[in-house]
Amino acid sequence: MDLVAGSGERGGRGGALAERAPAKLNLVLRVLGRRPDGYHELDGVMVSVDPPADEVWAGFAAGLAPGRLRVRAEGPLAPWLAGSGVALEAEADLGQAGALEHPNLVVRAAAALHRAHPPKPGAAGHGVELRLVKAIPVGAGLGGGSADAAATLRALNRLWDLGLATRELEEVAARVGADVAFCVRGGAQRAGGAGEALRHVSVRLQAGCILVVPEESASTREAYRLWDAGERPAHQARSPAPVDGAVEALARGDLAGLAASLWNDLAVAAARLCRSTERLQRILRDVPACMAVSVTGSGCAVFGLVDPAALQTCKQAVERRLREEGLRAWVFAARIPSGGGGGL
């Protein structure tokens, strides 16, 4: 299907708008308890990381009726998305209530924006087609689905000429998923509530990370179920000290202090759900340049904090160890936090 150029477009596939969707990394994740609504109260520090990053392309689709949305996933990791049970193609009527409960998070995001801020008359003479180029591993704790949903909100904001500010997009995002608001804003944020209550974190340091993602996936729901059942790190203090320590270290430009503050209350659950998690952490710890190692989100991805000058050397050392031990995993080298929320 041909994509029809929209106003305010940038060049690309058939004149479609493009938005980059960076992954997210949990430097600190504290789980403070289960809430009556079934969500968990959180406190932590999240940063954007790129690579890995997906891309979202959006354009009006000739022959698709106004109010209709078609989503297609492609790219190197699209088969892994299909393997996790998410259809590579989906279509929905954004005006129908069922679209808000669609299994595809991108469809839910588009429907939520359509309901909260309908396109202006004449701004959408056709339906919309979204193309997702998947490069973020699925079920790894990197927020790929949330990143795609956030990029969809930004892209449709431009395509439909809504003129919404970031704060307005975040309000819609908070109704779509816990991490979507963060992915709209990007950068470095302290996240409370279920992850949607954001406070900007000042960053005055240069830091890098080696991100290692096995060919496994973990269910976030199952990770929290295990946490509820008592699968937690041995030191389960209620103090927010690791979060405060990370915020202060980022503001001071203290890489060693940040390394000392890395923490994830779901790490034990992640190790239960992903057999490779502990082994990959050991490989990272054996690399001299890695200052500290942790798990992001509910796993399976693990990362090592390094000085930016050592990024490529560290990446090569990790890749060599993986080959020696016969392990298959994606390895990414990135500076943190990366930018977020911008178009391509």
Summary of the structure (lengths in Angstrom):
residues: 344
radius of gyration: 19.8
end to end distance: 22.3
largest distance: 60.5
contacts: 1270
relative contact order: 0.18
helix: 34%
strand: 28%
